[in-house]
Amino acid sequence: TMLGPTQRRWLVEGLTSSRRRWKLWCNETMVMPFRLPGWLARRLHPHDGDGPLLDDVLVSLDQWDGYTAERSALADAVAGVDGLVVLTGDLHSFITGTLSTDDGRRAATCLMVGSVTSANLVEMLVGRTLPSLPVPLTRLVRGANPHLSYFNSSTHGYNVLDISHDRLRCEMIAVSGVRARFAFHWTMRTTTLPAPEG
């Protein structure tokens, strides 16, 4: 398992019993499912055998995709928790999406931060560091992952959370490049979640 029974029970009890308006679950790996078209996944992992080229495949079983039964049980347990937001990283990509139960109930909003200096997916594909530029990878990724509302893995940067009584706002901020002598930054996307009622 990813958490083990003791830690999973502690997490579920803490989230389901909390009376806080916002509940933040900080997790080191992607919680939502994440697939890529087979031909693209093979570019990232060329030595992983003869996987299907035209089917969507899971990118990494080291994240929650390798623990689907536990993820399903956890999503079921927290599906009624209002104001639950999962904050994560590890894929070096900026992602916004929804974690859902197997029967389609919303469990949490997920916000992933990109990397400041480590290679993102686009750089892994081309094998070199690039300046932050828009690349048409988004449609391919979102086609394989309809639960994602935003995906960007061609930039570097950071996220800034601003949390108030009325809303949670996440600004995804890109920097011009990791090798630029004089870098500048800009906001790529802002996601605003209204506070749950009550």
Secondary structure in CASP SS format (residue, H / E / C, confidence):
PFRMAT SS
TARGET T0000
AUTHOR 0000-0000-0000
METHOD secondary structure of the structure
MODEL  1
T C 1.00
M C 1.00
L C 1.00
G C 1.00
P H 1.00
T H 1.00
Q H 1.00
R H 1.00
R H 1.00
W H 1.00
L H 1.00
V H 1.00
E H 1.00
G H 1.00
L H 1.00
T H 1.00
S H 1.00
S C 1.00
R C 1.00
R C 1.00
R C 1.00
W C 1.00
K E 1.00
L E 1.00
W E 1.00
C E 1.00
N E 1.00
E C 1.00
T C 1.00
M C 1.00
V C 1.00
M C 1.00
P C 1.00
F C 1.00
R E 1.00
L E 1.00
P E 1.00
G H 1.00
W H 1.00
L H 1.00
A H 1.00
R H 1.00
R H 1.00
L H 1.00
H C 1.00
P C 1.00
H C 1.00
D C 1.00
G C 1.00
D C 1.00
G C 1.00
P C 1.00
L C 1.00
L C 1.00
D C 1.00
D E 1.00
V E 1.00
L E 1.00
V C 1.00
S C 1.00
L C 1.00
D C 1.00
Q C 1.00
W H 1.00
D H 1.00
G H 1.00
Y C 1.00
T H 1.00
A H 1.00
E H 1.00
R H 1.00
S H 1.00
A H 1.00
L H 1.00
A H 1.00
D H 1.00
A H 1.00
V H 1.00
A C 1.00
G C 1.00
V C 1.00
D C 1.00
G C 1.00
L E 1.00
V E 1.00
V E 1.00
L E 1.00
T E 1.00
G C 1.00
D C 1.00
L C 1.00
H C 1.00
S C 1.00
F E 1.00
I E 1.00
T E 1.00
G E 1.00
T E 1.00
L E 1.00
S E 1.00
T C 1.00
D C 1.00
D C 1.00
G C 1.00
R C 1.00
R E 1.00
A E 1.00
A E 1.00
T E 1.00
C E 1.00
L E 1.00
M E 1.00
V C 1.00
G C 1.00
S C 1.00
V C 1.00
T C 1.00
S C 1.00
A C 1.00
N C 1.00
L H 1.00
V H 1.00
E H 1.00
M H 1.00
L H 1.00
V H 1.00
G C 1.00
R C 1.00
T C 1.00
L C 1.00
P C 1.00
S C 1.00
L C 1.00
P C 1.00
V C 1.00
P C 1.00
L C 1.00
T H 1.00
R H 1.00
L H 1.00
V H 1.00
R H 1.00
G H 1.00
A H 1.00
N C 1.00
P C 1.00
H C 1.00
L E 1.00
S E 1.00
Y E 1.00
F E 1.00
N E 1.00
S C 1.00
S C 1.00
T C 1.00
H E 1.00
G E 1.00
Y E 1.00
N E 1.00
V E 1.00
L E 1.00
D E 1.00
I E 1.00
S C 1.00
H C 1.00
D C 1.00
R E 1.00
L E 1.00
R E 1.00
C E 1.00
E E 1.00
M E 1.00
I E 1.00
A E 1.00
V E 1.00
S C 1.00
G C 1.00
V C 1.00
R C 1.00
A C 1.00
R C 1.00
F C 1.00
A C 1.00
F C 1.00
H E 1.00
W E 1.00
T E 1.00
M E 1.00
R E 1.00
T E 1.00
T E 1.00
T E 1.00
L E 1.00
P E 1.00
A C 1.00
P C 1.00
E C 1.00
G C 1.00
END
